[in-house]
Amino acid sequence: MTNSTSTNSFSTIIGSQPSPAQTTGVSLPKAIGTSPVATVPPNMRTTSAAPLRASVAHTSAASLPTAIADNWGKIGSLNLDPEMLARIMRLAAAAGATRSLTSRSLNDFLDFWKLVRFSATAPELTVAPDGTLYAEWFKSRRQRLDLRFTPRAVIFGLIDGNTINEGAQPAEIVAATLKAHPSKPLRWSI
């Protein structure tokens, strides 16, 4: 499913309630920085049985992973597919000593996703040992796209038949190149 056809949005998931800044005067990403201490106001909670809604609604800002809290506004503005949002939340919450998703890598992925979201299916997402986000589109053993969002650039590897393209470029260049690629690798999914 592409994001352009998704009927569920981030605002649908948490409800079309006012933002924390509107109800408490606290803006999650800016007011609390890298140390979340505020709580999600009661009017942002929901009693829906949907697992994602429940997990978001009953999570206080104090328990939000730093990567999520730091990118809260951007996550909301992108209207992410509910499955992608759930995956990002799980990856950020599954913070181990060496596998904690970094705020910078999530931010870089969200910037990239903003550029390609209407031309792409949701990728498989994982966290590399250094905390960077890793995205994969896979069609077959001979058609695969891997992206890793590092602080300096997007590291990419594209296998398309007998052709292999690898490198590291700014997200804007990678996005433009992949959107124009004749095989449409951003649309690959099993």
trRosetta pair geometry for C-beta under 8 A, 3 or more apart (Angstrom, degrees):
i j d omega theta_ij theta_ji phi_ij phi_ji
1 5 6.4 -119 -167 74 85 107
1 6 6.3 94 149 -78 119 86
1 81 6.4 139 98 -131 111 140
1 83 7.9 108 52 24 122 130
1 121 6.9 111 62 -139 29 90
1 122 7.1 8 70 3 75 108
2 5 5.4 76 66 16 85 96
2 6 7.3 -128 101 -29 45 87
2 117 7.7 126 -179 166 86 62
2 118 7.1 68 165 -150 124 35
2 120 6.7 138 -130 85 95 36
2 121 5.6 -82 -83 -93 69 58
2 122 7.9 173 -118 -24 35 72
2 187 7.9 -29 -80 -119 114 84
3 6 5.2 -37 -148 3 44 123
3 78 8.0 -44 -165 156 154 87
3 79 6.7 121 -180 105 112 92
3 80 7.0 -66 -119 -139 124 35
3 81 5.3 -114 -97 -45 79 94
3 84 7.8 -37 -81 14 107 147
3 117 4.5 -36 50 177 143 103
3 118 6.9 -86 72 -81 97 47
3 120 7.6 19 8 74 103 79
3 122 7.3 105 -52 -62 89 89
4 117 7.2 139 -48 132 80 83
4 118 4.6 71 -64 -131 124 77
6 9 7.0 127 116 -74 108 62
6 79 7.3 162 79 149 122 97
6 81 4.9 -148 -91 -105 153 78
6 82 7.5 171 -165 -4 128 78
7 12 7.9 52 134 -35 63 170
8 12 5.0 -128 -154 79 63 142
8 13 6.6 72 171 -57 104 86
8 81 7.3 73 74 -153 99 49
8 82 4.6 -16 111 -33 140 119
9 12 4.7 104 49 2 68 101
9 13 7.2 -126 100 -7 40 86
9 79 4.5 -43 -139 -143 102 88
9 80 7.9 107 -156 48 53 42
10 13 5.6 -51 -152 30 35 114
10 14 6.7 -1 162 11 67 103
10 75 6.5 150 -123 138 150 77
10 76 4.9 -166 121 -131 147 52
10 78 7.2 79 -23 65 137 66
10 79 5.8 -125 3 -112 94 35
10 80 5.7 64 -62 34 104 81
10 85 6.4 155 -100 -94 86 150
11 14 6.7 -68 -141 54 31 84
11 15 7.3 -61 173 102 61 20
11 16 5.2 45 166 -95 110 72
11 76 7.0 75 -62 -162 76 92
11 79 7.8 -32 5 -106 90 79
12 15 7.6 26 -163 -83 23 24
12 16 7.5 2 -85 -49 42 85
12 82 8.0 -68 83 -72 110 114
13 52 5.9 -60 -147 125 116 113
13 53 5.6 -153 -167 -92 65 75
13 56 5.9 58 144 35 108 159
13 82 5.9 156 -81 -112 121 98
13 85 6.6 -111 -42 96 172 159
14 17 6.9 -93 133 33 88 103
14 44 6.0 -7 172 -175 107 95
14 46 7.3 -167 -158 -17 39 124
14 53 7.3 173 -86 -137 37 73
14 56 5.3 -98 -86 129 93 132
14 57 6.5 162 -133 -79 70 76
15 44 6.6 179 56 -152 118 52
15 46 5.4 167 -42 -70 123 119
15 57 7.7 65 -7 -98 112 112
17 23 7.8 -5 154 -42 103 139
17 41 7.9 -155 147 78 134 110
17 43 5.3 168 -155 132 133 89
17 44 4.7 -167 86 -101 148 63
18 22 3.6 -111 176 89 117 133
18 23 4.9 134 93 -45 121 96
18 41 7.9 -7 78 57 95 146
18 43 7.1 29 38 101 92 128
18 44 7.8 -96 67 -72 58 95
19 22 4.8 98 53 4 73 101
19 23 7.2 -166 89 3 38 89
19 27 7.5 20 138 -117 124 72
19 76 7.8 72 -106 177 112 175
20 23 6.1 -70 -142 48 32 97
20 24 5.4 -28 -179 32 74 113
20 26 5.5 -50 144 81 108 84
20 27 6.8 143 86 -113 98 29
20 28 5.6 84 49 -41 144 92
20 38 6.5 108 179 127 140 139
20 40 6.5 -94 -85 -125 114 55
20 41 6.1 163 -118 -9 69 100
20 44 7.1 -34 -70 -34 75 155
20 61 6.9 52 -107 -57 164 138
21 24 7.2 -70 -111 59 16 72
21 25 6.5 17 -161 -152 53 16
21 26 6.3 -123 -96 81 54 29
21 27 4.0 18 -81 -80 120 76
21 28 7.7 -101 -44 -5 88 64
21 31 7.6 158 -98 -16 92 130
23 41 4.3 -62 113 -20 143 169
23 43 6.3 -166 -120 50 153 121
23 44 7.4 -150 21 -35 157 105
24 38 6.6 143 111 -165 153 129
24 41 5.6 -168 -41 -65 110 115
26 31 4.6 -137 -158 81 71 160
26 32 6.9 46 180 -39 112 100
26 38 4.5 168 130 -104 157 159
26 61 7.9 -148 121 33 130 170
27 30 4.4 13 95 45 122 102
27 31 4.7 129 52 -13 67 102
27 73 7.6 7 -176 -59 106 121
28 31 7.0 -25 -74 43 7 93
28 32 6.0 -35 -159 28 45 118
28 36 7.0 3 -157 -119 88 105
28 38 6.7 -128 -101 59 68 126
28 61 5.5 -146 -119 -131 104 130
28 64 7.5 6 -160 54 131 159
28 69 5.4 -128 169 -157 106 76
28 72 4.3 16 88 32 135 163
28 73 7.5 176 62 -39 98 80
29 32 7.6 -88 -139 50 6 82
29 33 7.9 54 171 -95 45 23
29 69 6.4 160 -92 152 58 59
29 70 5.5 81 -134 -158 91 30
29 71 6.7 101 -102 -53 128 10
29 72 4.9 -158 -45 35 97 97
29 73 5.3 -84 9 -2 137 103
29 74 8.0 72 -66 -1 161 86
30 33 7.4 10 -174 -66 24 58
31 38 7.0 41 97 -27 122 139
32 35 6.2 -124 170 80 84 56
32 36 4.9 64 139 -114 145 47
32 37 5.6 -174 -135 25 118 76
32 38 5.7 -124 -62 1 135 101
32 61 6.6 146 4 150 167 129
32 69 6.4 -64 87 170 123 129
33 70 7.6 11 178 -102 36 88
34 66 5.4 26 -163 -153 74 122
34 69 7.8 128 -136 89 32 118
34 70 6.3 11 -100 -77 65 118
34 103 7.1 -107 -113 -25 96 154
35 66 7.7 -13 -80 -108 32 107
36 61 4.6 -140 -173 151 116 81
36 62 5.4 -176 122 -109 93 30
36 63 7.7 -94 101 17 131 19
36 64 5.3 -167 -131 57 179 95
36 66 6.8 -159 -11 -98 103 59
36 69 4.3 -124 -68 -111 125 163
37 61 7.2 -4 65 103 21 105
37 62 5.6 34 -137 -99 29 92
38 60 7.8 -152 115 173 46 90
38 61 4.4 10 79 63 76 144
38 62 7.0 -173 61 -50 25 77
39 60 4.0 -42 -130 -148 81 110
39 61 5.7 -154 -106 23 19 88
39 62 6.2 -24 -81 -6 72 102
40 44 4.9 -104 172 76 101 129
40 45 6.8 121 115 -62 115 80
40 57 7.4 -161 118 -162 152 39
40 59 6.7 71 -9 86 138 57
40 60 5.6 -143 8 -124 83 46
40 61 5.8 138 -48 -33 69 81
41 44 5.2 93 65 1 77 102
41 45 8.0 -131 105 -16 48 84
42 45 5.6 -44 -161 12 47 118
44 57 6.8 -167 129 -135 71 72
45 57 4.6 100 -144 177 56 101
45 58 6.6 65 -134 -78 105 58
46 53 5.3 -58 79 167 138 113
46 54 7.4 -109 81 -85 93 48
46 57 4.3 -114 30 -101 81 155
48 53 4.2 -5 77 103 129 151
48 54 6.6 -135 83 -55 76 76
48 57 7.4 132 37 -12 94 152
49 53 7.9 54 67 62 22 119
49 54 7.0 -6 -160 -48 23 124
50 53 4.1 69 75 14 106 111
50 54 6.5 179 83 -13 52 87
51 54 5.7 -61 -146 39 28 111
51 55 6.2 24 160 -19 67 107
51 86 7.7 58 102 -128 101 133
52 55 5.8 -56 -145 36 30 107
52 56 6.3 21 160 -11 66 108
52 82 5.6 146 74 -175 171 104
52 85 6.9 84 -164 94 134 107
52 86 4.7 -85 -103 -85 116 111
52 89 7.7 135 -142 34 87 150
53 56 6.1 -61 -146 42 28 103
53 57 5.7 21 161 -17 67 118
54 57 5.9 -59 -134 42 25 107
54 58 5.9 -2 175 4 64 116
55 58 6.8 -67 -134 48 19 92
55 59 6.2 27 161 -35 58 116
55 86 7.7 91 55 -128 141 86
55 89 6.7 121 121 138 130 149
56 59 5.9 -63 -149 24 26 116
56 89 7.1 -94 -78 -107 87 157
59 63 5.5 -123 -163 82 80 108
59 64 5.9 96 147 -74 118 76
60 63 5.1 81 58 14 80 95
60 64 7.4 -121 102 -21 43 83
61 64 5.2 -34 -148 8 43 120
61 69 6.2 96 -165 -115 85 115
64 68 4.8 -116 177 86 103 117
64 69 4.4 125 103 -59 123 95
64 72 7.6 22 162 -79 160 115
65 68 4.8 86 63 9 83 103
65 69 7.0 -161 90 -5 39 89
65 89 7.9 158 19 -154 118 53
65 92 3.8 -177 67 151 151 100
65 93 5.4 -135 -39 -79 123 49
65 95 6.0 154 -126 -36 120 126
65 100 7.8 -173 -161 -160 118 91
65 101 6.9 56 146 55 145 106
66 69 5.7 -58 -140 42 33 109
66 70 5.9 30 163 -19 69 111
66 92 8.0 -151 53 -172 50 109
66 103 5.9 -76 130 -57 92 111
67 70 6.1 -57 -143 38 23 110
67 71 6.4 -8 164 9 59 116
67 92 4.6 -138 65 -129 117 116
67 100 7.7 174 -28 162 119 81
67 101 4.5 -47 -20 105 168 100
67 102 6.3 122 -94 130 114 14
67 103 4.6 -159 -115 -84 60 56
67 105 7.7 -31 -133 60 128 85
67 106 4.6 111 -179 -3 111 147
68 71 6.4 -81 -146 53 25 90
68 72 6.5 60 153 -76 65 76
68 75 7.0 1 -152 -30 72 159
68 88 7.4 130 -94 135 97 99
68 89 6.5 50 -94 -113 142 67
68 92 4.9 126 -37 126 101 165
68 106 7.6 -91 -72 166 44 169
69 72 5.8 -10 -151 -40 32 113
70 103 3.9 2 70 -139 154 132
70 106 7.7 119 76 69 106 125
70 107 7.3 -65 120 -57 109 113
71 74 4.9 -59 -172 50 81 113
71 75 5.4 90 125 -32 91 99
71 103 6.4 176 -32 -155 100 81
71 106 5.2 -122 -14 117 159 118
71 107 5.4 -155 -95 -80 118 75
71 110 6.0 160 -168 -10 133 155
72 75 5.8 -57 -146 33 26 112
72 76 6.5 22 158 -15 62 109
73 76 5.8 -59 -151 38 30 110
73 77 6.3 23 157 -17 66 111
74 77 5.8 -58 -142 38 31 108
74 78 6.4 30 160 -25 64 109
74 107 6.8 90 46 -127 165 72
74 110 4.9 84 140 143 126 152
74 111 8.0 -40 -163 -60 142 64
75 78 6.3 -63 -153 29 25 110
75 80 6.5 -38 -167 -9 73 131
75 85 7.1 104 -176 -124 109 98
75 88 7.5 -169 -125 107 122 151
75 110 6.7 -87 -77 -113 59 141
78 110 6.2 -127 -46 -158 152 96
78 113 6.3 43 -159 107 145 118
78 114 6.1 -103 -111 -85 107 83
78 117 6.9 174 -171 -69 100 160
80 84 4.9 -120 178 85 107 113
80 85 4.4 130 100 -61 127 95
80 88 7.4 -42 177 10 164 139
80 113 7.8 14 -102 147 95 150
81 84 4.3 80 63 9 93 107
81 85 6.8 -166 85 -9 45 85
81 122 5.3 -94 46 -61 146 136
82 85 5.6 -54 -144 38 33 113
82 86 6.2 35 157 -21 66 105
83 86 5.7 -52 -147 35 31 112
83 87 6.4 32 153 -20 64 105
83 122 6.4 146 87 87 107 169
84 87 5.6 -53 -148 36 33 112
84 88 6.3 32 154 -18 66 105
84 122 4.5 -136 -71 -137 115 132
84 125 7.4 92 -147 -11 78 135
85 88 5.8 -54 -147 37 31 110
85 89 6.3 32 153 -20 64 107
86 89 5.7 -55 -148 37 30 113
86 90 6.3 29 154 -18 65 106
87 90 5.8 -54 -147 37 31 110
87 91 6.3 30 155 -18 65 107
87 125 5.2 120 138 49 127 119
88 91 5.8 -54 -145 38 30 111
88 92 6.2 26 158 -15 65 109
88 106 7.1 102 -160 -136 114 114
88 125 6.6 -8 -78 101 67 164
89 92 6.0 -59 -145 40 27 107
89 93 6.0 20 158 -15 64 114
90 93 5.8 -61 -141 42 27 107
90 94 6.0 24 161 -21 65 112
91 94 6.0 -58 -142 35 26 108
91 101 5.4 78 133 -53 96 140
91 125 6.1 -81 -43 123 154 111
91 126 7.1 -176 -117 -141 126 28
91 127 5.2 148 -171 -35 108 111
91 133 7.5 78 139 -116 152 93
92 95 7.0 -5 170 -53 43 97
92 101 4.7 -80 -102 49 64 137
92 106 7.1 24 -85 -80 117 147
94 99 7.3 -33 119 110 90 117
94 127 7.6 -178 80 19 106 138
95 99 6.9 -176 -150 90 41 71
95 100 3.9 35 -148 -111 100 87
95 101 6.9 -99 -91 16 88 72
96 99 4.2 36 47 39 104 100
96 100 6.7 -146 54 -50 42 69
97 100 7.6 -41 -170 -26 9 103
98 129 5.4 -9 142 -168 109 83
98 130 7.9 -38 175 -86 82 31
98 131 7.9 -127 165 -48 45 84
99 127 5.2 109 -179 107 90 122
99 128 7.9 -162 -132 102 79 26
99 129 6.0 -60 -88 -125 79 43
99 131 6.7 159 -164 -83 28 60
100 127 7.7 -117 121 172 7 151
100 131 5.3 -9 79 -111 60 112
101 105 6.5 -123 -171 71 74 119
101 106 5.9 65 156 -51 114 112
101 127 5.0 -104 -79 -109 84 132
101 131 5.8 147 -128 -164 18 76
101 133 6.4 43 -143 -71 104 89
102 105 4.5 87 66 7 96 103
102 106 6.9 -166 91 -4 50 85
102 131 4.0 83 -30 138 95 120
102 132 6.5 -16 28 -81 116 48
103 106 5.9 -60 -150 41 31 109
103 107 6.1 34 153 -22 67 109
104 107 5.6 -55 -147 37 29 114
104 108 6.3 29 154 -19 65 106
104 151 5.6 11 138 -98 144 87
105 108 5.6 -51 -146 36 32 112
105 109 6.4 34 153 -18 64 103
105 131 6.3 172 5 129 143 76
105 132 4.3 -175 -114 -135 145 57
105 133 4.5 157 147 0 110 87
105 149 4.6 125 -159 99 77 104
105 150 7.1 -8 -105 -98 98 24
105 151 7.6 -68 -70 -59 74 63
106 109 5.6 -53 -148 37 33 112
106 110 6.3 32 154 -19 66 106
106 133 5.9 107 -81 -38 53 137
106 149 7.9 131 -60 95 18 146
107 110 5.8 -55 -147 37 30 110
107 111 6.4 33 153 -20 64 104
108 111 5.7 -50 -148 34 32 113
108 112 6.5 33 152 -17 63 105
108 133 7.6 -180 69 40 95 114
108 149 4.2 163 96 -176 119 117
108 150 7.8 -66 83 55 170 21
108 151 7.7 -151 -46 -104 147 34
108 154 7.2 179 159 -75 120 89
108 171 6.3 -172 -174 -58 85 138
109 112 5.6 -57 -151 39 33 112
109 113 6.1 34 152 -22 68 107
109 125 8.0 69 -161 -126 156 122
109 133 4.7 -39 -47 81 141 149
109 135 6.7 138 -133 -39 116 126
109 149 4.7 -106 -59 -35 81 164
110 113 5.4 -49 -140 36 33 114
110 114 6.5 44 154 -28 62 99
111 114 5.8 -48 -155 25 30 116
111 115 7.2 26 149 -15 59 104
111 171 5.7 93 106 95 107 165
112 115 5.8 -62 -162 34 36 111
112 116 6.4 -7 158 10 72 114
112 147 7.5 177 161 154 164 152
112 149 6.9 -132 -3 -98 139 121
112 154 6.5 98 -89 -85 141 144
112 171 4.3 -118 -84 -158 91 122
112 174 7.1 -20 -131 82 118 117
112 175 5.8 -171 -152 -69 75 114
113 116 6.3 -78 -139 53 32 88
113 117 5.2 54 167 -66 74 99
113 120 7.7 -114 -138 64 68 143
114 117 6.4 -17 -120 -11 19 117
115 171 6.9 152 14 144 146 101
115 172 6.7 -169 -106 -114 160 56
115 175 3.9 5 118 -167 136 163
115 176 7.8 -67 169 -49 130 64
115 179 7.9 -113 143 -39 92 134
116 119 5.3 -84 -165 59 68 98
116 120 4.6 45 142 -18 103 131
116 175 5.0 -138 -52 -143 104 99
116 178 6.8 -3 -113 87 138 121
116 179 6.1 -150 -117 -69 89 105
116 186 5.6 -125 179 -145 128 155
117 120 6.1 -72 -123 46 23 103
119 179 5.0 48 112 -125 166 97
119 184 7.8 -129 174 -147 94 93
119 186 5.6 54 120 91 87 141
119 187 7.4 -82 162 -56 62 94
120 123 7.5 -30 168 -39 121 88
120 137 7.7 -105 -156 -83 100 139
120 186 3.7 -73 -104 165 92 111
120 187 6.5 -132 -128 -69 40 53
121 137 7.1 118 64 -124 97 110
121 186 7.1 156 23 149 63 62
121 187 5.6 87 -11 -144 101 43
121 188 7.2 -137 40 65 122 29
121 189 4.6 -85 105 -28 152 132
122 189 7.7 51 62 -94 60 142
123 135 3.9 67 99 -173 154 97
123 136 5.6 143 -178 57 107 34
123 137 5.2 -78 -112 -61 95 75
123 147 7.6 -64 -131 36 175 109
124 135 7.1 143 72 -158 49 51
124 136 4.6 -25 60 62 102 97
124 137 7.7 168 14 -77 81 32
124 138 7.1 0 5 3 126 111
125 133 6.3 -23 -159 -168 102 101
125 134 7.0 139 -158 77 51 56
125 135 5.6 -18 -99 -100 72 71
125 136 7.9 -175 -74 20 29 75
126 133 7.8 146 80 -158 36 55
126 134 4.8 -25 68 65 83 109
126 136 7.6 14 9 -2 103 113
127 131 6.4 -17 -175 -138 110 33
127 132 7.3 150 -157 75 64 33
127 133 6.3 -41 -104 -102 65 52
127 134 6.8 163 -107 14 13 93
128 131 7.0 -40 73 34 76 19
128 132 4.7 -4 41 60 120 85
128 133 7.6 -125 3 -60 89 5
128 134 5.1 105 -46 -39 93 119
128 148 6.3 38 -37 -141 143 119
132 148 5.6 59 126 179 130 92
132 149 5.6 -174 -173 73 96 62
132 150 5.3 -21 -119 -88 151 61
133 148 7.4 168 89 -150 46 52
133 149 4.8 5 60 39 92 117
134 146 7.0 -14 -172 -167 95 93
134 147 7.2 162 -157 86 48 51
134 148 5.0 -13 -106 -103 78 81
134 149 7.7 -148 -73 13 35 76
135 146 7.4 154 84 -156 52 45
135 147 4.6 -8 59 60 98 101
135 148 7.8 -174 23 -77 67 36
135 149 7.5 51 -4 -24 104 103
136 144 7.1 -18 -165 -170 97 94
136 145 6.9 157 -155 86 49 59
136 146 5.2 -9 -105 -104 83 72
136 147 7.7 -168 -73 25 41 67
137 144 7.2 163 88 -157 59 47
137 145 4.3 8 53 53 101 107
137 185 5.6 129 89 161 137 79
137 186 6.2 -146 -63 -124 166 29
137 187 7.7 76 -165 54 140 20
137 188 4.2 106 157 68 104 100
137 189 6.5 -70 -150 -70 80 64
138 143 7.5 124 -164 100 44 70
138 144 5.1 4 -114 -116 72 86
138 145 7.7 -143 -66 33 45 63
138 188 6.1 -167 72 136 13 117
138 189 7.2 57 58 -126 62 34
138 190 6.0 -6 91 -41 99 99
139 143 3.9 -23 59 95 115 121
139 144 7.1 -145 28 -71 70 50
139 185 7.8 -113 -17 -132 120 67
139 188 3.8 -87 -51 -147 98 115
139 189 7.4 6 -86 12 65 16
139 190 7.4 173 -123 -74 29 60
140 143 4.9 55 42 32 82 93
140 144 7.8 -116 70 -48 41 82
141 144 7.5 -24 -161 -33 23 118
142 159 6.5 -126 -172 138 38 107
142 160 7.6 58 148 -164 76 21
142 161 5.6 38 162 -103 116 31
142 162 8.0 -16 -159 -50 113 46
143 159 6.5 -155 -116 100 21 79
143 160 5.6 42 -118 -119 79 57
143 161 7.1 20 -73 -39 85 54
143 183 6.8 -148 -140 172 120 139
143 185 7.2 -156 180 -114 94 91
143 188 6.1 -159 134 -119 110 147
144 157 7.7 -1 109 112 95 95
144 158 7.5 -177 92 -148 52 40
144 159 4.8 19 48 48 87 106
144 188 7.7 -152 -109 122 34 157
145 156 7.3 -20 -168 -164 84 98
145 157 7.3 165 -152 87 41 56
145 158 5.0 2 -109 -109 81 79
145 159 7.8 -151 -68 30 44 62
145 178 7.2 84 -149 -130 150 125
145 185 4.2 110 -47 161 138 129
145 186 7.2 -57 68 -72 165 48
145 188 6.5 137 12 42 109 133
146 156 6.8 156 87 -154 60 50
146 157 4.5 4 53 54 104 99
146 158 7.8 -157 28 -69 62 44
147 154 5.5 -15 -163 -177 103 109
147 155 7.2 144 -159 77 48 52
147 156 5.2 -10 -103 -102 73 82
147 174 7.0 112 -123 165 122 147
148 154 7.1 151 71 -162 45 57
148 155 4.4 -13 57 58 102 103
148 156 7.7 -164 22 -71 68 41
149 154 5.9 -19 -103 -109 60 80
149 171 7.7 24 -123 -86 96 114
150 153 6.2 7 66 57 101 51
150 154 7.3 163 28 -100 75 26
150 155 5.9 45 -1 -14 120 105
150 168 7.6 -30 46 -141 127 121
152 168 7.1 24 104 166 103 132
153 168 4.1 96 96 169 138 94
153 169 5.7 139 -168 62 121 9
153 170 6.0 -81 -127 -71 84 39
153 171 7.9 -174 -160 -41 53 60
154 168 6.9 171 79 -150 38 61
154 169 6.2 -28 57 68 88 63
154 170 7.1 55 11 170 93 15
154 171 5.1 101 -28 -88 128 64
154 174 4.6 -73 78 -6 138 160
155 167 7.6 -154 -146 110 55 33
155 168 4.8 -23 -98 -97 68 92
156 165 7.4 -8 115 114 106 91
156 166 6.7 -174 95 -142 61 45
156 167 6.1 -5 55 60 90 67
156 168 7.3 158 13 -91 72 39
156 169 7.2 -29 11 27 119 94
156 174 5.6 159 -40 -133 145 124
157 164 7.3 -17 -166 -167 84 91
157 165 7.4 162 -153 87 38 55
157 166 4.8 4 -107 -105 74 89
158 163 7.8 -10 112 114 93 92
158 164 7.2 158 84 -155 56 44
158 165 4.4 -2 55 57 105 99
158 166 7.5 -166 24 -69 64 49
158 178 7.7 -172 -84 -104 140 94
158 181 7.5 -123 -166 -124 158 161
158 185 5.9 -92 -137 -69 113 172
159 163 7.5 156 -155 86 43 54
159 164 5.4 -9 -103 -105 72 79
160 163 5.0 -17 68 66 86 103
160 165 7.7 8 12 6 105 102
160 181 7.7 -161 -62 175 160 128
160 183 5.0 -167 -140 -1 134 166
160 185 6.8 -97 -78 -74 115 118
169 173 4.2 -92 155 82 129 126
169 174 5.1 156 76 -52 109 87
169 177 7.7 69 69 1 158 140
170 173 5.1 88 63 9 80 102
170 174 7.2 -155 94 -4 39 90
171 174 5.7 -60 -145 42 33 110
171 175 5.9 35 158 -23 69 108
172 175 5.8 -54 -145 36 26 112
172 176 6.4 22 158 -15 62 108
173 176 6.0 -56 -146 39 29 108
173 177 6.2 29 156 -19 64 111
174 177 5.8 -59 -146 39 28 111
174 178 6.1 20 160 -14 65 111
175 178 6.1 -62 -144 40 25 104
175 179 6.2 23 160 -18 64 111
176 179 5.9 -56 -143 37 27 109
176 180 6.3 13 161 -7 63 114
177 180 6.2 -71 -150 44 25 102
177 181 6.5 44 151 -50 64 97
178 181 5.4 -30 -147 -1 36 121
178 185 5.9 -85 -154 60 97 104
178 186 5.3 95 148 -42 116 110
179 186 6.7 -9 -86 9 57 145
181 184 6.5 -180 87 -62 87 26
181 185 5.7 -4 86 4 146 97
184 187 4.4 -3 145 23 110 119
184 188 7.5 150 111 -38 73 76
185 188 5.4 -26 -159 -5 52 120
